[in-house]
Amino acid sequence: MVIQVAVLDDYHGIACSHFAKLDPSQYVIKYLPATLRPYNHPDTPQAERDELAERLEPFEVIATMRERTPFPKGLIERLPQLKLLLSCGRHNKAIDMEACQSRGIPVTGSEDKMSTETTLEHIIALILGACHDIAQNDSAVKAGKWQTSLVTGVSGKTLGIIGLGRLGRSVARIMSTAFGMRIICWSANLTQSTADEQAKSQGLSVDGPGGEKTFKVVSRDELFSTSDVISVHLLLSDRTRGLISGQDLSKMKPLSFFVNTSRGPLVVEEDLLGILGAGKIKGAALDVFNVEPLPADSEWRRSDWGTDGKSRVLLTPHVAFVEESVMNGFYKQQVEELLRWSRGEALKNTMH
């Protein structure tokens, strides 16, 4: 019996080199690189929800790339043929795991050590790129201009880390050791003893030369009001959705920068747009957004950021993890899991 497989949201055409190795007498592969708006987003019209469900309805196996196409309960219920969902990474909050489990649909993940490393590189690049106004200066030079803006150094400044997990602690270590930034941190349940252990895990002493904690836990208010750069490193959940609002952002210093490489919905987008549109802070660097890909008419796509009193805005299209070897690794592992499932073997990485 031939298994129908859909490969979604492969923007770079990488998946085919891996899925093409499957026996065509056993698998029919269809590539669907164009992402439709999320099924469960309030702005997605019913016609587009129906289009997405009809597009996916014939397939027994669907390979999805991270959260590019969410699978809420309502969509899963409209896919009666679905028997296996191939994802990647260690978790995917865009998939309703309970709905999959109730249907007996396994959801696979993948090893993602390299993904963490390349994401870390991108975070550092965005912090420095925003502070040094790299994109605007590049555009200015190409337009025949010269030295159109002052840049902002980070050495000796204060970096506020929201979420001191794998990425947060690594960003803190690099910016502390490379540039002597003072590190303060906050999240809902973060304690100083945990922060001390995270410092040790990064090969750092618990206390700095002046006796202050290397990773100092502060209040939410102090982090937003005293940081020169704020970098967000939280997982998206029902508890953290919309966690950062205008009430927080309005406390930031006028010359500070806000960086989000985690997930767009962690921040109330309208509030952030308002703060930046009014030029209340120096700038922001974002790799993630509420709706991805960004709609053509998204306010983020405007070309006049950094002019007429608006804050600087540096944007990248959720590419922090999109490194060639990482992406190939994801698809390679998906094919391996598909073969295990087809043979009735135990799956190596599952999310429920």
C-alpha positions in Angstrom: 0.0 0.0 0.0 1.4 3.4 -1.0 1.8 5.9 1.8 0.8 9.6 0.9 3.3 12.0 2.5 3.1 15.8 2.5 6.2 17.9 3.2 5.2 21.4 4.4 6.8 24.8 4.4 10.2 23.9 3.0 11.2 27.4 1.9 14.6 26.4 0.6 13.9 23.2 -1.3 16.1 21.1 1.0 13.7 18.3 1.9 13.6 16.7 -1.5 17.2 15.5 -1.4 16.2 13.5 1.7 12.7 12.3 0.9 13.7 11.4 -2.7 15.7 8.5 -1.2 12.4 6.8 -0.2 11.1 4.0 -2.4 8.6 5.6 -4.8 6.7 2.3 -5.0 5.9 2.7 -1.3 5.7 6.5 -0.8 4.2 9.3 -2.8 5.7 12.6 -1.7 4.1 16.0 -2.3 5.9 19.2 -1.4 3.8 22.2 -0.3 6.2 25.1 0.4 3.7 27.9 0.5 2.5 28.5 4.1 -1.1 29.4 4.6 -2.2 31.5 7.6 -2.6 29.6 10.9 -5.8 27.6 11.1 -6.6 28.9 14.6 -5.6 32.6 14.2 -8.5 35.0 14.6 -7.6 36.8 11.4 -7.7 33.7 9.3 -11.0 33.6 7.3 -13.0 30.4 7.2 -12.3 29.9 3.5 -8.6 29.8 4.2 -9.1 27.3 7.1 -11.1 25.1 4.7 -8.4 25.4 2.1 -5.7 24.3 4.5 -7.8 21.3 5.7 -8.6 20.3 2.2 -5.0 20.6 1.2 -3.9 18.2 4.0 -6.8 15.8 4.1 -5.4 13.1 1.7 -2.2 12.5 3.6 -1.3 9.8 6.1 2.0 11.4 7.0 2.8 15.1 7.3 6.3 16.5 7.7 6.1 20.0 9.2 9.0 22.4 9.9 8.8 23.7 13.5 5.8 26.0 14.1 5.4 27.2 10.5 2.0 25.4 10.2 0.3 25.0 13.5 -1.9 21.9 14.1 -4.6 22.8 16.6 -7.3 20.4 17.6 -9.8 21.8 15.0 -7.4 21.1 12.1 -6.4 17.6 13.4 -10.1 16.6 13.6 -10.4 17.5 9.9 -7.6 15.1 8.9 -9.1 11.6 9.1 -6.2 10.0 7.1 -3.4 11.4 9.3 -1.4 8.7 11.1 2.0 10.3 11.7 3.2 13.8 12.2 6.9 14.5 11.6 8.1 17.6 13.4 11.6 18.7 14.5 13.3 20.1 17.5 12.5 19.0 21.1 9.1 20.5 21.4 6.4 22.1 19.3 3.7 24.1 21.1 1.9 24.7 17.8 0.8 21.1 17.8 -2.1 20.0 20.0 -0.5 17.0 21.5 -3.6 15.9 23.4 -5.6 15.8 20.2 -2.9 13.8 18.5 -2.6 11.4 21.4 -6.3 10.8 21.5 -6.2 9.8 17.8 -3.1 7.7 18.3 -1.0 9.9 16.0 2.7 9.9 17.0 4.5 13.3 16.8 8.2 13.0 16.3 10.9 15.5 17.1 14.7 15.6 16.5 18.0 16.2 18.1 18.7 19.9 17.8 22.1 20.7 19.4 23.3 22.4 16.2 20.1 24.4 16.1 20.8 25.8 19.5 24.3 26.8 18.5 23.3 28.6 15.3 20.4 30.3 17.1 22.9 31.5 19.7 25.1 33.0 16.9 22.1 34.8 15.5 21.1 36.3 18.8 24.5 37.8 19.3 24.5 39.1 15.7 21.1 40.8 16.2 22.2 42.4 19.5 25.3 43.8 17.9 23.6 44.6 14.6 20.9 46.6 16.2 23.2 48.5 18.5 25.7 49.3 15.7 22.9 50.0 13.2 24.5 47.7 10.7 21.6 47.4 8.3 20.9 51.2 8.1 24.6 52.0 7.6 24.9 49.4 4.8 21.9 50.9 3.0 23.2 54.4 3.5 26.6 53.6 2.0 25.0 51.9 -1.0 22.8 54.9 -1.5 25.9 57.2 -1.7 25.7 58.5 1.8 28.4 58.4 4.6 28.1 58.2 8.4 24.4 58.9 8.8 24.0 57.7 12.4 25.9 57.2 15.6 26.3 53.6 16.9 25.8 52.3 20.4 28.5 50.3 22.1 27.6 47.5 24.5 30.8 47.2 26.5 30.2 47.7 30.2 26.5 48.2 29.7 23.7 46.2 31.4 22.1 43.2 29.6 18.7 42.1 30.8 18.0 38.4 30.2 14.3 37.3 30.4 14.5 33.5 30.8 17.8 32.0 31.9 17.5 28.6 30.1 19.9 27.1 27.5 20.0 30.1 25.2 19.6 32.8 27.9 22.5 31.6 30.0 24.7 31.2 26.9 23.9 34.7 25.6 24.7 36.0 29.1 28.0 34.2 29.2 29.1 35.5 25.8 28.1 39.1 26.4 29.6 39.1 29.8 33.0 37.6 28.9 33.4 39.2 25.5 32.2 42.7 26.3 32.1 43.0 30.1 28.3 43.5 30.2 26.6 43.4 33.5 24.0 40.6 33.5 20.7 40.9 35.2 17.9 38.4 34.7 14.3 37.7 35.5 11.6 35.2 34.8 8.5 34.3 36.8 10.1 31.4 38.9 13.8 32.3 38.6 15.7 32.2 41.9 19.1 33.5 42.7 20.3 30.0 43.6 19.2 28.8 40.1 21.0 31.7 38.5 24.1 30.9 40.4 24.0 27.3 39.1 23.5 28.6 35.6 26.6 30.7 35.9 28.6 27.7 37.1 27.3 25.7 34.2 28.8 28.3 31.9 32.2 28.1 33.6 31.7 31.4 35.4 32.2 32.2 39.0 29.0 32.9 41.0 30.2 36.4 42.1 31.9 39.0 40.0 35.0 41.0 40.8 33.0 43.7 42.7 31.0 41.1 44.7 27.9 41.4 42.7 26.3 38.2 41.4 27.6 37.2 37.9 24.0 36.5 36.8 22.0 38.8 39.2 18.3 38.0 39.6 16.3 41.2 39.8 12.6 42.2 39.8 10.7 42.5 36.6 10.4 46.2 37.1 14.2 46.6 37.7 15.1 44.6 34.6 12.9 46.7 32.3 13.8 50.0 33.8 17.6 49.6 34.1 18.7 47.4 31.2 20.5 48.9 28.2 19.6 45.8 26.1 16.8 43.3 26.9 16.9 39.8 25.3 14.0 37.5 25.5 14.5 33.7 26.0 11.3 32.1 27.0 9.2 29.2 25.8 5.8 30.1 24.5 2.9 28.6 26.6 -0.5 29.7 27.8 1.2 31.2 30.8 3.8 33.2 28.8 1.6 34.3 25.8 1.4 38.1 26.0 3.6 38.2 29.0 5.5 41.3 27.9 3.2 44.3 27.4 3.3 48.0 27.1 3.4 48.3 30.9 6.8 46.7 30.8 8.1 48.3 27.6 7.2 51.8 28.7 9.7 51.4 31.6 12.6 50.9 29.3 15.3 53.6 29.0 15.1 55.9 25.9 18.5 54.7 24.6 17.8 51.0 25.2 17.2 48.1 22.8 14.7 45.2 22.8 15.6 41.9 21.2 13.2 39.0 20.7 14.4 35.7 19.1 12.1 33.4 21.0 8.5 33.6 19.9 6.5 36.6 18.7 3.4 36.1 20.8 5.4 36.4 24.0 5.0 40.1 23.5 1.8 42.1 22.9 2.6 43.1 19.4 0.4 46.2 19.3 2.2 47.5 22.4 5.6 47.0 21.0 4.6 48.6 17.7 3.3 51.6 19.6 6.5 52.0 21.7 8.7 51.8 18.6 6.4 54.0 16.5 6.6 56.7 19.1 10.4 56.3 19.4 10.3 55.6 23.1 13.4 53.4 22.9 16.4 53.4 20.7 15.6 50.3 18.8 14.5 46.7 18.5 15.7 43.5 16.8 13.2 40.8 16.0 13.4 37.4 14.4 9.9 36.3 15.4 6.4 37.6 14.9 2.8 36.9 15.8 1.9 35.7 12.3 4.6 34.1 10.1 5.4 34.6 7.3 4.6 38.3 7.9 1.6 39.4 5.8 2.5 41.7 2.9 0.7 44.6 4.6 2.3 44.1 8.1 3.3 47.3 9.8 6.6 45.6 10.5 7.4 45.8 6.8 7.3 49.6 6.6 10.4 51.2 5.3 10.5 54.3 7.5 11.7 52.8 10.8 14.4 54.9 12.3 13.1 58.2 10.7 10.8 60.9 11.9 11.2 60.1 15.5 10.6 56.3 15.1 12.8 53.8 16.8 15.3 51.7 14.7 13.9 48.3 13.8 16.1 45.4 12.6 14.2 42.4 11.3 15.1 38.9 10.2 12.5 36.3 9.0 12.7 33.7 11.8 16.1 32.4 10.4 18.0 32.0 13.7 17.9 28.2 13.3 17.8 28.1 9.5 21.4 27.0 9.0 22.2 24.5 6.1 23.5 21.6 8.2 20.7 22.1 10.8 18.0 22.0 8.2 19.4 19.0 6.4 19.7 17.3 9.8 16.0 17.9 10.6 14.9 16.4 7.3 17.3 13.5 7.5 15.9 12.6 10.9 12.3 12.9 9.7 13.0 10.4 6.9 14.6 8.0 9.4 11.6 8.3 11.7 9.2 7.7 8.8 11.1 4.5 7.9 11.0 3.3 11.5 7.3 3.9 11.7 6.7 2.1 8.3 8.6 -0.9 9.6 6.6 -0.9 12.9 9.8 -0.1 14.9 9.9 2.2 18.0 10.4 5.9 17.1 13.5 7.5 18.4 12.3 11.0 19.3 8.6 11.6 20.2 6.9 14.6 21.7 4.2 12.7 23.6 
